[in-house]
Amino acid sequence: MPNNPVQIILNDEAFLRSPDPKRGGIDKDFFERRDGAFVNHRTNLLTKIDEIENEVKRSAFGPLCYLKVSMRVEAIAKSYRPNRAIFQVDQFPCVGAGAPGELYFRAPLIYLPRLRKHIESAEDQGETRFSGVTEKSYHFVTRARCEVGAIETIELAPSNLKRNFSADAAVAALTDSRAASGYIIELFETQPLLAGGDQDVLGLRRLMTTFQTILRESGSGLLATVLPGLGGMPAIEVTLSNSAELPRLEDRRVINVGQREILPYLQVDRNVQRHDTLLRRLAEHPLVRRIRFPILIEPTMVDSTEGTSPFPLVNRVSDGQYPKIGVIDTGISGPLENWVVGRHDFLDATNCDTDHGTMVAGVLIGARCPSSDKYGLFAA
């Protein structure tokens, strides 16, 4: 403000405190007029929490687990997620989602008694209240009852659903010439995977340590590579080979492009029992979310009845009406040059590889084929 540089703010609290978020109406009671059924449902959830707590106490992987929470069909909406009253984010952060209505939460053993109290806090029955605005009655329940009612089931992430293929089929795929990867192991978390630390109140470090132990105990020739997030999903690629090298865990996410090296070809170990043992142990580990089958590259087959002739070239009509589209790319050449109405280049044509720019232009022109007389291009 050039003419008034000094400002006096009278409502300074509005700048020091974030406003309370607006709520989208009253919380829904998924057991309205069925209070007895709700009490039974809450009891079943509490019993399941007790079973989970006892199982985690006996776990060889440490005092940390991941819970799979399935929501009722009518509670799939984001506003009903149980992360405000039940799975509070500072204690039970959500670490992923599966099918619609499936959520995964990190659950340290130390916080499971709190989870039990959160569920117990849901009241036995709702109450009738009157709106001071509309003067009409409405059914009221707390957020705790809303979230408990929205939950269908709570269970440990099941190990028997983490892979859907046999070791025999996997070895056959890995030795196929079309194989483009090893096993892709999706994890719930990877940030502390390569890190140490002295404090382990939640059990994270022990969880990571036991996971790495499985990899080391798989013997020589194992290579595990931490991958960039696949759509935000933490993952590593695991390969079992006949190499005599000690098992390795590498983080390939932090290597600069100029420092990347071509990894040597690894001869896949054909010992099915060794693969089966590794896959079984990985599936049993709480950190593992899913084990994916090796990727096979398959060429697309063209139906001979459809023919294999080139895509028809779209001719430009001399008196057509065209909008001008700027293609800021590597340039346009070949049969599409007659579409270019203007050009600005910093390099000589002999120093340009116009393949990509021409491909983009082809997509723009051919998108409305055969009525593409409504398009025109500028190239740069």
GULO-45768 format. One line per 5 residues: number of its first residue (from 0); their letters; for each residue x, y, z of N, C-alpha, C. Coordinates in steps of 0.1 Angstrom, whole numbers, padded with zeros to 4 digits. Layout:
NUM> A> X Y Z X Y Z X Y Z | ...
// end
This chain:
0> MPNNP> 0009 -0012 0000 0000 0000 0000 0009 0012 0000 | 0012 0018 -0012 0022 0028 -0013 0018 0041 -0005 | 0005 0045 -0004 0001 0057 0002 -0003 0055 0017 | -0002 0044 0022 -0006 0041 0035 0002 0030 0041 | 0015 0031 0043 0024 0020 0047 0022 0014 0061
5> VQIIL> 0016 0022 0070 0014 0018 0084 -0001 0013 0085 | -0002 0001 0089 -0016 -0005 0091 -0018 -0008 0106 | -0030 -0005 0110 -0034 -0008 0124 -0045 -0019 0123 | -0042 -0031 0129 -0051 -0042 0128 -0058 -0043 0142 | -0071 -0041 0142 -0079 -0041 0154 -0083 -0056 0158
10> NDEAF> -0087 -0064 0148 -0091 -0078 0151 -0079 -0087 0149 | -0068 -0085 0157 -0056 -0092 0156 -0057 -0107 0159 | -0068 -0111 0167 -0069 -0125 0170 -0072 -0133 0158 | -0078 -0127 0148 -0082 -0134 0136 -0069 -0138 0128 | -0058 -0131 0131 -0046 -0134 0124 -0037 -0143 0132
15> LRSPD> -0039 -0145 0145 -0031 -0153 0153 -0037 -0167 0155 | -0050 -0168 0153 -0056 -0181 0155 -0063 -0186 0142 | -0061 -0199 0139 -0067 -0204 0127 -0082 -0206 0131 | -0091 -0203 0121 -0105 -0205 0124 -0109 -0219 0126 | -0119 -0222 0134 -0124 -0235 0136 -0130 -0240 0123
20> PKRGG> -0127 -0253 0119 -0133 -0258 0106 -0148 -0259 0107 | -0155 -0256 0097 -0169 -0257 0097 -0173 -0272 0095 | -0183 -0276 0102 -0188 -0290 0101 -0200 -0291 0091 | -0200 -0302 0085 -0211 -0304 0075 -0224 -0310 0080 | -0228 -0306 0091 -0241 -0311 0097 -0238 -0320 0109
25> IDKDF> -0249 -0326 0114 -0248 -0335 0125 -0242 -0348 0121 | -0236 -0355 0131 -0231 -0368 0129 -0242 -0379 0127 | -0239 -0388 0118 -0249 -0398 0114 -0249 -0409 0124 | -0260 -0415 0128 -0261 -0426 0136 -0265 -0438 0127 | -0255 -0447 0125 -0257 -0459 0117 -0266 -0470 0123
30> FERRD> -0269 -0468 0136 -0277 -0477 0144 -0289 -0470 0150 | -0294 -0460 0143 -0306 -0453 0148 -0317 -0462 0150 | -0324 -0461 0162 -0335 -0469 0166 -0331 -0484 0167 | -0318 -0487 0168 -0313 -0501 0170 -0302 -0501 0180 | -0305 -0495 0192 -0295 -0493 0202 -0289 -0507 0207
35> GAFVN> -0298 -0517 0208 -0293 -0530 0212 -0283 -0536 0203 | -0286 -0534 0190 -0276 -0539 0179 -0263 -0531 0180 | -0264 -0518 0183 -0252 -0511 0185 -0243 -0516 0196 | -0249 -0518 0208 -0242 -0523 0219 -0235 -0536 0216 | -0242 -0545 0209 -0235 -0558 0205 -0224 -0555 0195
40> HRTNL> -0226 -0546 0186 -0215 -0543 0176 -0203 -0537 0184 | -0205 -0528 0193 -0194 -0522 0201 -0187 -0533 0209 | -0194 -0542 0215 -0188 -0553 0222 -0180 -0562 0214 | -0184 -0565 0202 -0177 -0573 0192 -0163 -0566 0188 | -0164 -0553 0186 -0152 -0546 0183 -0142 -0546 0195
45> LTKID> -0147 -0544 0207 -0138 -0544 0218 -0132 -0558 0220 | -0140 -0569 0218 -0134 -0582 0219 -0123 -0584 0208 | -0125 -0579 0197 -0115 -0580 0186 -0102 -0572 0190 | -0104 -0561 0196 -0092 -0553 0200 -0084 -0561 0210 | -0091 -0567 0220 -0084 -0576 0230 -0076 -0587 0223
50> EIENE> -0082 -0593 0213 -0076 -0604 0206 -0063 -0599 0198 | -0065 -0587 0192 -0053 -0581 0185 -0042 -0578 0194 | -0046 -0572 0206 -0036 -0568 0216 -0028 -0581 0221 | -0035 -0591 0223 -0028 -0604 0228 -0019 -0609 0217 | -0023 -0609 0204 -0015 -0614 0193 -0003 -0605 0191
55> VKRSA> -0004 -0592 0192 0007 -0583 0190 0018 -0585 0201 | 0013 -0588 0213 0022 -0590 0225 0031 -0603 0222 | 0025 -0613 0215 0033 -0625 0212 0041 -0624 0199 | 0039 -0613 0192 0046 -0612 0179 0061 -0611 0180 | 0068 -0618 0171 0082 -0617 0170 0087 -0605 0163
60> FGPLC> 0078 -0597 0157 0082 -0586 0149 0081 -0573 0157 | 0078 -0574 0170 0078 -0562 0178 0064 -0556 0181 | 0063 -0546 0189 0050 -0541 0194 0043 -0531 0185 | 0043 -0534 0172 0037 -0525 0162 0029 -0534 0152 | 0017 -0529 0148 0010 -0537 0138 0002 -0527 0130
65> YLKVS> -0004 -0532 0119 -0012 -0524 0110 -0026 -0530 0110 | -0036 -0522 0112 -0050 -0526 0113 -0057 -0523 0100 | -0065 -0533 0095 -0073 -0531 0084 -0087 -0528 0089 | -0093 -0517 0086 -0106 -0513 0090 -0115 -0512 0078 | -0126 -0520 0079 -0136 -0521 0068 -0148 -0513 0072
70> MRVEA> -0152 -0503 0063 -0163 -0495 0066 -0176 -0500 0061 | -0187 -0497 0067 -0200 -0501 0061 -0202 -0494 0048 | -0210 -0501 0039 -0212 -0495 0026 -0218 -0481 0026 | -0227 -0479 0036 -0233 -0466 0037 -0224 -0455 0044 | -0212 -0460 0048 -0203 -0451 0055 -0190 -0449 0047
75> IAKSY> -0190 -0451 0034 -0177 -0450 0026 -0173 -0435 0025 | -0183 -0426 0026 -0179 -0412 0024 -0168 -0407 0033 | -0160 -0398 0028 -0148 -0394 0036 -0152 -0388 0049 | -0163 -0381 0050 -0167 -0375 0062 -0170 -0385 0074 | -0171 -0397 0071 -0174 -0407 0081 -0161 -0415 0085
80> RPNRA> -0150 -0412 0080 -0138 -0419 0084 -0135 -0418 0099 | -0132 -0429 0105 -0130 -0429 0120 -0117 -0424 0124 | -0113 -0412 0120 -0100 -0406 0123 -0101 -0394 0132 | -0112 -0391 0138 -0114 -0380 0147 -0116 -0384 0162 | -0124 -0394 0164 -0127 -0398 0177 -0121 -0412 0181
85> IFQVD> -0120 -0421 0171 -0115 -0434 0174 -0100 -0436 0170 | -0097 -0435 0157 -0083 -0436 0153 -0077 -0422 0152 | -0074 -0416 0163 -0069 -0403 0163 -0056 -0402 0156 | -0054 -0392 0148 -0042 -0391 0139 -0029 -0391 0146 | -0028 -0385 0158 -0015 -0385 0165 -0011 -0398 0171
90> QFPCV> -0021 -0408 0172 -0018 -0421 0178 -0019 -0432 0167 | -0029 -0431 0158 -0031 -0441 0148 -0032 -0435 0134 | -0021 -0430 0129 -0021 -0424 0115 -0026 -0434 0105 | -0034 -0429 0095 -0038 -0437 0084 -0026 -0438 0074 | -0023 -0450 0070 -0011 -0453 0062 -0015 -0458 0048
95> GAGAP> -0028 -0458 0045 -0032 -0463 0032 -0046 -0467 0031 | -0050 -0470 0019 -0064 -0475 0017 -0064 -0486 0006 | -0073 -0495 0007 -0074 -0506 -0003 -0086 -0504 -0012 | -0095 -0514 -0011 -0107 -0513 -0019 -0116 -0502 -0013 | -0127 -0498 -0020 -0135 -0488 -0014 -0140 -0492 0000
100> GELYF> -0138 -0483 0010 -0142 -0486 0024 -0132 -0494 0032 | -0119 -0496 0026 -0109 -0502 0034 -0098 -0493 0037 | -0095 -0491 0050 -0085 -0482 0055 -0075 -0490 0063 | -0062 -0485 0063 -0052 -0491 0071 -0046 -0481 0080 | -0045 -0485 0093 -0040 -0476 0103 -0028 -0482 0110
105> RAPLI> -0017 -0474 0113 -0006 -0479 0121 -0011 -0479 0136 | -0009 -0491 0143 -0014 -0492 0156 -0003 -0498 0166 | 0004 -0489 0173 0014 -0493 0182 0007 -0500 0194 | 0014 -0510 0200 0008 -0517 0211 0006 -0508 0223 | 0014 -0498 0225 0013 -0489 0236 0000 -0481 0236
110> YLPRL> -0006 -0479 0223 -0018 -0471 0222 -0031 -0480 0221 | -0030 -0493 0220 -0042 -0501 0219 -0051 -0500 0231 | -0047 -0498 0243 -0056 -0495 0254 -0064 -0482 0252 | -0057 -0472 0246 -0065 -0460 0243 -0075 -0462 0232 | -0072 -0471 0222 -0082 -0474 0212 -0094 -0480 0218
115> RKHIE> -0091 -0489 0228 -0103 -0495 0235 -0111 -0485 0242 | -0105 -0475 0248 -0113 -0465 0255 -0120 -0456 0246 | -0114 -0453 0234 -0121 -0445 0224 -0134 -0452 0220 | -0133 -0466 0218 -0145 -0473 0213 -0155 -0474 0225 | -0151 -0476 0237 -0159 -0477 0249 -0167 -0464 0251
120> SAEDQ> -0161 -0453 0247 -0167 -0440 0249 -0180 -0437 0241 | -0182 -0445 0231 -0195 -0444 0223 -0207 -0447 0232 | -0216 -0438 0232 -0228 -0440 0241 -0237 -0451 0236 | -0245 -0457 0246 -0254 -0468 0242 -0265 -0464 0233 | -0270 -0452 0234 -0281 -0447 0227 -0280 -0432 0224
125> GETRF> -0287 -0428 0213 -0287 -0414 0209 -0298 -0407 0217 | -0300 -0394 0214 -0310 -0386 0221 -0316 -0376 0211 | -0328 -0372 0215 -0335 -0363 0207 -0333 -0349 0212 | -0329 -0340 0203 -0326 -0326 0206 -0334 -0317 0197 | -0335 -0304 0200 -0342 -0295 0192 -0333 -0284 0187
130> SGVTE> -0335 -0281 0175 -0326 -0270 0169 -0331 -0257 0173 | -0321 -0248 0177 -0325 -0234 0180 -0328 -0226 0168 | -0324 -0231 0157 -0326 -0223 0144 -0339 -0227 0138 | -0341 -0240 0136 -0354 -0244 0129 -0365 -0248 0139 | -0361 -0250 0152 -0371 -0254 0162 -0377 -0267 0159
135> KSYHF> -0369 -0275 0152 -0374 -0289 0149 -0365 -0299 0156 | -0370 -0310 0159 -0363 -0321 0166 -0353 -0328 0157 | -0343 -0333 0162 -0333 -0342 0154 -0327 -0352 0163 | -0322 -0362 0157 -0315 -0373 0164 -0300 -0370 0166 | -0295 -0370 0178 -0282 -0366 0181 -0274 -0377 0187
140> VTRAR> -0261 -0379 0181 -0252 -0388 0187 -0238 -0382 0187 | -0229 -0386 0195 -0215 -0381 0196 -0208 -0386 0183 | -0196 -0380 0181 -0188 -0384 0170 -0183 -0398 0173 | -0180 -0402 0185 -0175 -0415 0188 -0186 -0426 0184 | -0198 -0424 0187 -0209 -0434 0183 -0210 -0434 0167
145> CEVGA> -0209 -0422 0161 -0209 -0422 0147 -0198 -0430 0140 | -0186 -0429 0145 -0175 -0436 0139 -0175 -0451 0143 | -0179 -0454 0155 -0180 -0468 0159 -0190 -0475 0150 | -0201 -0468 0148 -0212 -0474 0140 -0208 -0475 0125 | -0199 -0466 0120 -0195 -0466 0106 -0186 -0478 0103
150> IETIE> -0179 -0483 0114 -0169 -0494 0112 -0177 -0507 0111 | -0173 -0515 0101 -0179 -0528 0099 -0170 -0538 0107 | -0157 -0538 0104 -0148 -0548 0111 -0134 -0541 0113 | -0127 -0546 0123 -0113 -0543 0126 -0105 -0556 0127 | -0094 -0557 0120 -0086 -0569 0120 -0071 -0565 0117
155> LAPSN> -0062 -0574 0120 -0048 -0572 0116 -0048 -0574 0101 | -0039 -0567 0094 -0038 -0569 0080 -0035 -0584 0077 | -0044 -0591 0070 -0043 -0605 0069 -0032 -0609 0059 | -0023 -0619 0064 -0011 -0623 0056 -0015 -0632 0045 | -0026 -0639 0046 -0030 -0648 0035 -0035 -0641 0023
160> LKRNF> -0038 -0628 0024 -0043 -0621 0012 -0032 -0612 0006 | -0020 -0613 0010 -0009 -0604 0006 -0003 -0609 -0008 | -0005 -0621 -0012 -0001 -0626 -0025 -0011 -0636 -0030 | -0013 -0636 -0043 -0023 -0645 -0049 -0016 -0653 -0061 | -0004 -0657 -0059 0003 -0665 -0069 0012 -0675 -0061
165> SADAA> 0016 -0686 -0068 0025 -0696 -0063 0039 -0693 -0066 | 0048 -0699 -0058 0063 -0697 -0061 0067 -0703 -0074 | 0060 -0714 -0078 0063 -0721 -0091 0060 -0711 -0102 | 0049 -0705 -0102 0045 -0695 -0112 0054 -0683 -0113 | 0058 -0679 -0101 0067 -0667 -0100 0081 -0670 -0106
170> VAALT> 0087 -0682 -0103 0100 -0686 -0108 0099 -0687 -0123 | 0088 -0693 -0128 0087 -0694 -0143 0086 -0680 -0149 | 0079 -0671 -0143 0079 -0657 -0148 0092 -0650 -0148 | 0100 -0652 -0137 0112 -0645 -0135 0123 -0650 -0145 | 0122 -0663 -0149 0131 -0668 -0159 0126 -0666 -0173
175> DSRAA> 0115 -0660 -0175 0110 -0657 -0188 0117 -0645 -0194 | 0119 -0645 -0207 0127 -0634 -0214 0119 -0621 -0213 | 0106 -0622 -0210 0098 -0609 -0210 0098 -0603 -0196 | 0104 -0609 -0186 0104 -0604 -0172 0111 -0590 -0172 | 0104 -0581 -0165 0109 -0567 -0164 0111 -0563 -0150
180> SGYII> 0109 -0572 -0141 0111 -0568 -0126 0112 -0581 -0118 | 0116 -0579 -0105 0115 -0590 -0096 0102 -0589 -0089 | 0101 -0593 -0076 0089 -0591 -0068 0088 -0577 -0064 | 0076 -0571 -0066 0073 -0558 -0061 0066 -0559 -0048 | 0073 -0555 -0037 0068 -0556 -0023 0062 -0543 -0019
185> ELFET> 0049 -0541 -0018 0043 -0529 -0013 0044 -0529 0002 | 0048 -0518 0008 0049 -0516 0022 0040 -0506 0027 | 0037 -0506 0040 0029 -0496 0046 0037 -0483 0048 | 0050 -0485 0051 0059 -0473 0053 0073 -0477 0049 | 0081 -0467 0045 0095 -0470 0041 0105 -0460 0047
190> QPLLA> 0100 -0449 0052 0109 -0438 0056 0120 -0442 0066 | 0116 -0450 0076 0127 -0454 0086 0134 -0467 0081 | 0132 -0472 0069 0137 -0485 0065 0152 -0485 0066 | 0159 -0475 0063 0173 -0475 0063 0179 -0467 0074 | 0171 -0462 0083 0175 -0453 0094 0176 -0461 0107
195> GGDQD> 0184 -0456 0116 0186 -0462 0129 0179 -0454 0140 | 0184 -0453 0151 0178 -0445 0162 0178 -0453 0175 | 0179 -0445 0186 0179 -0452 0199 0166 -0454 0205 | 0156 -0444 0202 0143 -0445 0208 0134 -0454 0200 | 0127 -0463 0206 0118 -0472 0198 0106 -0474 0206
200> VLGLR> 0100 -0464 0211 0088 -0465 0220 0076 -0472 0212 | 0075 -0468 0200 0063 -0473 0192 0067 -0487 0185 | 0079 -0490 0185 0083 -0503 0178 0086 -0502 0164 | 0088 -0490 0158 0091 -0488 0144 0104 -0494 0141 | 0114 -0491 0149 0128 -0495 0146 0129 -0510 0146
205> RLMTT> 0122 -0516 0156 0123 -0531 0156 0115 -0537 0144 | 0105 -0531 0140 0097 -0536 0128 0106 -0535 0116 | 0113 -0524 0114 0122 -0523 0102 0134 -0533 0104 | 0139 -0535 0116 0150 -0544 0118 0146 -0558 0114 | 0135 -0563 0119 0131 -0576 0116 0128 -0578 0101
210> FQTIL> 0123 -0568 0095 0121 -0569 0080 0134 -0571 0073 | 0144 -0563 0077 0157 -0564 0070 0164 -0578 0074 | 0161 -0583 0086 0166 -0596 0089 0161 -0607 0080 | 0148 -0606 0076 0143 -0616 0066 0150 -0615 0053 | 0154 -0603 0049 0161 -0602 0036 0175 -0607 0038
215> RESGS> 0182 -0604 0049 0196 -0609 0051 0196 -0625 0052 | 0186 -0630 0059 0186 -0645 0061 0182 -0652 0048 | 0178 -0645 0038 0175 -0652 0025 0187 -0656 0017 | 0199 -0652 0022 0211 -0657 0016 0217 -0648 0005 | 0228 -0653 0000 0236 -0646 -0010 0227 -0644 -0023
220> GLLAT> 0230 -0633 -0030 0223 -0631 -0042 0210 -0624 -0042 | 0206 -0620 -0029 0194 -0612 -0028 0197 -0597 -0030 | 0189 -0591 -0038 0190 -0576 -0040 0177 -0570 -0038 | 0176 -0561 -0028 0163 -0554 -0025 0166 -0539 -0028 | 0157 -0533 -0036 0159 -0520 -0040 0147 -0511 -0036
225> VLPGL> 0149 -0501 -0028 0138 -0492 -0024 0134 -0484 -0036 | 0122 -0484 -0041 0117 -0478 -0053 0111 -0464 -0050 | 0111 -0455 -0060 0103 -0443 -0058 0088 -0447 -0057 | 0081 -0439 -0049 0067 -0443 -0047 0059 -0445 -0059 | 0052 -0457 -0060 0043 -0460 -0071 0030 -0455 -0068
230> GGMPA> 0027 -0443 -0074 0014 -0437 -0070 0013 -0433 -0056 | 0024 -0430 -0049 0024 -0427 -0035 0025 -0440 -0026 | 0026 -0451 -0032 0027 -0464 -0025 0042 -0468 -0022 | 0046 -0468 -0010 0060 -0473 -0007 0062 -0487 -0012 | 0074 -0489 -0018 0076 -0503 -0024 0091 -0505 -0025
235> IEVTL> 0094 -0518 -0025 0108 -0523 -0028 0107 -0534 -0039 | 0118 -0535 -0046 0118 -0546 -0056 0129 -0557 -0051 | 0125 -0569 -0050 0133 -0580 -0045 0136 -0590 -0056 | 0149 -0593 -0057 0153 -0603 -0067 0162 -0613 -0060 | 0160 -0626 -0063 0168 -0637 -0058 0176 -0643 -0070
240> SNSAE> 0189 -0642 -0068 0198 -0647 -0079 0208 -0657 -0074 | 0216 -0662 -0084 0226 -0672 -0080 0240 -0665 -0077 | 0239 -0652 -0076 0252 -0644 -0073 0257 -0648 -0059 | 0270 -0648 -0058 0277 -0651 -0045 0278 -0639 -0036 | 0273 -0627 -0040 0274 -0615 -0033 0264 -0615 -0021
245> LPRLE> 0268 -0609 -0010 0260 -0608 0002 0247 -0601 -0001 | 0236 -0604 0006 0224 -0597 0004 0225 -0582 0006 | 0218 -0575 -0003 0220 -0560 -0003 0206 -0554 -0002 | 0205 -0542 0005 0193 -0534 0005 0198 -0520 0001 | 0193 -0515 -0011 0198 -0502 -0017 0186 -0493 -0018
250> DRRVI> 0189 -0480 -0016 0179 -0470 -0018 0182 -0463 -0031 | 0175 -0466 -0042 0178 -0461 -0055 0171 -0447 -0057 | 0163 -0443 -0047 0155 -0430 -0049 0165 -0418 -0048 | 0176 -0419 -0041 0184 -0408 -0038 0195 -0406 -0047 | 0197 -0414 -0057 0208 -0414 -0067 0204 -0404 -0078
255> NVGQR> 0213 -0394 -0080 0211 -0384 -0091 0212 -0391 -0104 | 0205 -0385 -0114 0204 -0391 -0127 0218 -0393 -0133 | 0227 -0383 -0131 0241 -0385 -0137 0249 -0396 -0130 | 0244 -0400 -0118 0252 -0410 -0111 0246 -0424 -0112 | 0235 -0426 -0120 0229 -0439 -0121 0238 -0448 -0129
260> EILPY> 0238 -0460 -0124 0246 -0471 -0131 0238 -0482 -0135 | 0242 -0488 -0146 0235 -0500 -0151 0238 -0512 -0143 | 0228 -0517 -0136 0231 -0529 -0127 0234 -0541 -0136 | 0243 -0550 -0131 0247 -0561 -0139 0235 -0571 -0139 | 0234 -0579 -0150 0224 -0589 -0151 0225 -0600 -0141
265> LQVDR> 0215 -0603 -0134 0215 -0613 -0123 0208 -0626 -0128 | 0215 -0637 -0127 0209 -0650 -0131 0199 -0654 -0120 | 0186 -0655 -0123 0176 -0658 -0113 0178 -0672 -0108 | 0177 -0673 -0094 0178 -0686 -0088 0165 -0694 -0090 | 0166 -0706 -0096 0155 -0714 -0099 0150 -0723 -0088
270> NVQRH> 0156 -0721 -0076 0152 -0729 -0064 0138 -0724 -0059 | 0128 -0732 -0063 0114 -0728 -0060 0112 -0727 -0044 | 0118 -0737 -0037 0116 -0737 -0023 0122 -0724 -0016 | 0133 -0719 -0022 0139 -0707 -0016 0130 -0695 -0019 | 0124 -0695 -0030 0114 -0684 -0033 0102 -0685 -0024
275> DTLLR> 0097 -0697 -0023 0085 -0699 -0015 0087 -0695 0000 | 0099 -0698 0005 0102 -0694 0019 0103 -0679 0021 | 0109 -0673 0011 0110 -0658 0012 0096 -0652 0011 | 0088 -0656 0001 0075 -0650 -0001 0066 -0652 0012 | 0067 -0664 0018 0059 -0667 0029 0063 -0658 0041
280> RLAEH> 0076 -0657 0043 0081 -0649 0055 0078 -0634 0053 | 0079 -0629 0040 0075 -0615 0038 0060 -0613 0040 | 0052 -0622 0036 0037 -0621 0038 0034 -0621 0053 | 0041 -0628 0061 0038 -0628 0075 0043 -0615 0082 | 0051 -0607 0076 0056 -0595 0083 0046 -0584 0083
285> PLVRR> 0044 -0577 0094 0033 -0567 0095 0036 -0555 0085 | 0049 -0552 0082 0052 -0541 0074 0048 -0543 0059 | 0046 -0555 0055 0043 -0558 0041 0028 -0557 0039 | 0024 -0549 0029 0010 -0548 0025 0006 -0558 0014 | 0014 -0559 0004 0011 -0567 -0007 0023 -0571 -0015
290> IRFPI> 0023 -0584 -0021 0034 -0588 -0029 0029 -0590 -0043 | 0035 -0583 -0052 0030 -0583 -0066 0038 -0593 -0075 | 0031 -0599 -0084 0037 -0608 -0093 0048 -0601 -0102 | 0058 -0607 -0106 0068 -0600 -0115 0062 -0595 -0128 | 0066 -0584 -0132 0061 -0577 -0144 0066 -0584 -0156
295> LIEPT> 0057 -0587 -0165 0061 -0593 -0178 0056 -0583 -0189 | 0066 -0580 -0198 0063 -0571 -0209 0057 -0579 -0221 | 0045 -0576 -0225 0039 -0583 -0236 0035 -0574 -0247 | 0039 -0577 -0259 0036 -0568 -0271 0021 -0569 -0274 | 0015 -0558 -0278 0001 -0557 -0282 -0001 -0564 -0295
300> MVDST> -0010 -0574 -0296 -0013 -0581 -0308 -0024 -0573 -0316 | -0021 -0572 -0329 -0030 -0565 -0338 -0039 -0575 -0345 | -0051 -0573 -0345 -0060 -0583 -0352 -0058 -0581 -0367 | -0055 -0592 -0374 -0052 -0591 -0388 -0064 -0587 -0396 | -0076 -0589 -0391 -0088 -0585 -0398 -0089 -0569 -0398
305> EGTSP> -0083 -0563 -0389 -0084 -0548 -0388 -0073 -0542 -0397 | -0063 -0549 -0401 -0053 -0544 -0410 -0042 -0537 -0402 | -0031 -0534 -0408 -0020 -0528 -0401 -0015 -0515 -0409 | -0024 -0509 -0417 -0020 -0498 -0425 -0018 -0486 -0415 | -0009 -0476 -0420 -0006 -0465 -0412 -0019 -0456 -0409
310> FPLVN> -0018 -0448 -0398 -0029 -0440 -0395 -0031 -0430 -0406 | -0044 -0428 -0411 -0046 -0419 -0423 -0042 -0405 -0420 | -0035 -0399 -0429 -0030 -0385 -0428 -0042 -0375 -0430 | -0043 -0366 -0421 -0054 -0356 -0422 -0049 -0344 -0430 | -0056 -0342 -0441 -0052 -0330 -0450 -0058 -0317 -0445
315> RVSDG> -0051 -0307 -0447 -0056 -0294 -0442 -0064 -0288 -0454 | -0076 -0282 -0451 -0084 -0276 -0461 -0080 -0261 -0462 | -0078 -0257 -0474 -0072 -0244 -0477 -0081 -0233 -0471 | -0094 -0234 -0472 -0103 -0224 -0467 -0109 -0227 -0453 | -0103 -0237 -0446 -0109 -0241 -0433 -0107 -0230 -0423
320> QYPKI> -0115 -0230 -0412 -0114 -0221 -0401 -0107 -0229 -0389 | -0095 -0224 -0385 -0087 -0232 -0375 -0083 -0223 -0364 | -0084 -0228 -0351 -0078 -0221 -0340 -0063 -0223 -0341 | -0056 -0214 -0335 -0041 -0215 -0335 -0036 -0222 -0322 | -0029 -0232 -0323 -0024 -0240 -0311 -0009 -0239 -0311
325> GVIDT> -0003 -0235 -0300 0011 -0234 -0298 0017 -0247 -0293 | 0026 -0253 -0301 0033 -0266 -0297 0047 -0262 -0293 | 0049 -0261 -0280 0062 -0257 -0275 0070 -0270 -0272 | 0077 -0275 -0282 0083 -0288 -0282 0095 -0288 -0290 | 0098 -0300 -0296 0111 -0302 -0304 0109 -0298 -0319
330> GISGP> 0098 -0293 -0322 0095 -0289 -0336 0086 -0299 -0343 | 0081 -0296 -0355 0072 -0304 -0363 0077 -0306 -0377 | 0078 -0318 -0382 0084 -0320 -0395 0075 -0331 -0402 | 0080 -0335 -0414 0074 -0345 -0421 0061 -0341 -0427 | 0051 -0350 -0429 0039 -0347 -0436 0030 -0337 -0428
335> LENWV> 0034 -0334 -0416 0025 -0324 -0408 0030 -0310 -0409 | 0041 -0308 -0417 0047 -0294 -0418 0037 -0284 -0424 | 0028 -0290 -0433 0019 -0280 -0440 0008 -0275 -0430 | 0008 -0281 -0418 -0002 -0275 -0408 0005 -0263 -0400 | 0018 -0262 -0401 0025 -0251 -0394 0023 -0238 -0400
340> VGRHD> 0017 -0228 -0393 0015 -0215 -0398 0025 -0205 -0393 | 0033 -0209 -0383 0043 -0200 -0378 0053 -0208 -0370 | 0066 -0203 -0370 0076 -0211 -0363 0086 -0202 -0358 | 0092 -0206 -0346 0103 -0198 -0340 0112 -0208 -0334 | 0124 -0209 -0339 0134 -0219 -0335 0147 -0212 -0330
345> FLDAT> 0153 -0218 -0320 0166 -0213 -0315 0177 -0221 -0321 | 0174 -0232 -0327 0185 -0241 -0333 0182 -0243 -0347 | 0192 -0247 -0355 0191 -0250 -0369 0183 -0263 -0370 | 0176 -0265 -0381 0168 -0277 -0382 0176 -0290 -0382 | 0189 -0289 -0386 0198 -0301 -0386 0202 -0305 -0372
350> NCDTD> 0200 -0296 -0362 0203 -0299 -0348 0191 -0303 -0340 | 0180 -0305 -0346 0167 -0308 -0339 0163 -0322 -0342 | 0158 -0329 -0331 0152 -0342 -0333 0137 -0339 -0331 | 0129 -0339 -0342 0115 -0334 -0341 0105 -0345 -0339 | 0110 -0357 -0335 0101 -0369 -0334 0090 -0366 -0324
355> HGTMV> 0094 -0361 -0312 0084 -0359 -0301 0074 -0348 -0305 | 0079 -0337 -0310 0070 -0326 -0313 0061 -0330 -0325 | 0065 -0338 -0334 0057 -0343 -0345 0046 -0352 -0339 | 0050 -0361 -0330 0040 -0370 -0324 0029 -0362 -0317 | 0033 -0351 -0309 0023 -0343 -0302 0014 -0337 -0312
360> AGVLI> 0020 -0331 -0323 0012 -0325 -0334 0002 -0335 -0340 | 0007 -0347 -0342 -0002 -0358 -0348 -0014 -0361 -0339 | -0011 -0361 -0325 -0022 -0363 -0316 -0033 -0352 -0317 | -0028 -0339 -0318 -0037 -0328 -0318 -0045 -0328 -0331 | -0038 -0331 -0342 -0045 -0331 -0355 -0054 -0343 -0357
365> GARCP> -0049 -0354 -0353 -0057 -0367 -0355 -0068 -0369 -0345 | -0069 -0361 -0335 -0078 -0363 -0324 -0093 -0362 -0329 | -0095 -0354 -0340 -0109 -0352 -0345 -0110 -0358 -0359 | -0101 -0367 -0362 -0101 -0373 -0376 -0114 -0381 -0377 | -0121 -0380 -0389 -0117 -0373 -0401 -0121 -0359 -0402
370> SSDKY> -0128 -0353 -0392 -0132 -0339 -0393 -0123 -0330 -0386 | -0110 -0331 -0389 -0099 -0323 -0383 -0097 -0310 -0389 | -0106 -0305 -0397 -0104 -0293 -0404 -0107 -0281 -0395 | -0108 -0284 -0382 -0110 -0273 -0372 -0098 -0270 -0364 | -0086 -0275 -0369 -0074 -0274 -0361 -0063 -0267 -0369
375> GLFAA> -0054 -0260 -0362 -0042 -0254 -0368 -0031 -0253 -0358 | -0019 -0252 -0362 -0008 -0253 -0353 0002 -0242 -0355 | 0008 -0238 -0343 0020 -0230 -0343 0031 -0239 -0337 | 0043 -0239 -0343 0054 -0248 -0338 0065 -0239 -0332 | 0071 -0244 -0322 0083 -0238 -0316 0092 -0248 -0311
// end
